[in-house]
Amino acid sequence: MIRVALLDDYQGVAMDCAPWHELPRGVKVETFTAPFRDLDDAAGQLGPYPVVMAMRERTRFPRELLERLPDLKLLATAGPRNAAIDMQAASEMGIVVCGTGGAPGTTMELTWGLMLAVMRHIPGEHNRMRDGGWQETIGLGLEGKTLGLLGLGNIGAQVAAVAKPFHMRVIAWSHNLTAERAAECGAERVDKEDLLAQADVVSIHLRLSERTTALLGSRELALMKRSAYLINTSRGPIVEESALVDALQRGQIAGAGLDVYDVEPLPPGHPLRTLDNVVLTPHLGYVTHEVYARFYGETLENIRAYLAGQPTRVLNPDVLQRLRPPPVA
């Protein structure tokens, strides 16, 4: 029997999102609904599974963990890439890593949801309505404001397009952004410092890398207007978390809408959970019925193809020379 582990199924929906019964007989699919406590916990629980599905980057797979999973043959990840998997180590150990398609539109939608929620104080006013109260805050409108985009790739470009109906000026920066690309997206390319100083809303749409880790620290946040808001639906470590907490506590910036954090799930006692000028969501950028159906459905396809000896959507193709799928009992 081949055991398949579907990890981090927080909502308990994985089994309903794909026709797992279509897998060959002798394949047993099991779900994990809670995060592992630590690397030791992950190694202990995943030992019997030759096939594991990682839901995006919720569980890290560094070399240290992969070395403790000698029976792991296929590591399927949701999405077209996964920075939490040590790809070199996987290839060296003969572990095939397969991905799926993505859905950048859902993250764009959440970006605007967070922006509107924090600038119009929607969560706070909702809670007051529940408690029998009425208006207590004054919101800030988007029309005529300047939107600064850190990153103008697929998601950033979609965010820029939505800014047009709000009649917002859009400025953008990234390390490799050209003026031509910015113009194609209806934006103006500016230096990073100018973007931070001019924008009424700064929204992050960069991949996490050595160049972007801690891209925004105390110095950069100090360049922003005191009336400005920061939106991050990309990756938590792009912003120095302690610097952001300090800026929010002191009113150095007006507020933030955050979907990503240094440590996920965000610890219960984290100071971000206590701030009134922050709207927090638990990494929901890709969490929709449509995206889950694609993630799990294409993972099912990947598992079937791998078991048939013809893996698809392989992210480390150099490993295929050593491919030996486990036999299905």
Buried (B, 14 or more C-beta within 10 A) or exposed (E): EBBBBBBBBBEEBBBEBBEBEEBEEEBEBEBBEEBBEEBEEBBEBBEEBBBBBBBBBBBBBEEEBBEBBEEBBBBBBBBEBBEBBBBEBBBBBBBBBBBBEBBBBBBBBBBBBBBBBBBBBBBBBEEBEEEEEEEEEEEBEBEEBBBBBBBBBEBBBBBBBBBEEBEBBBBBBBEEBEEEBBEEBBBBBBEBEBBBBBBBBBBBBBBBEEEBEEBBBEEBBEBBBEEBBBBBBBBBBBBBBEBBBBBBEEEBBBBBBBBBBBEBBBEEEBBBEEBEBBBBBEBBBBBBEEBBBBBBBBBBBBBBBBBEEEBBBBBBEEBEEEBEBBEEE
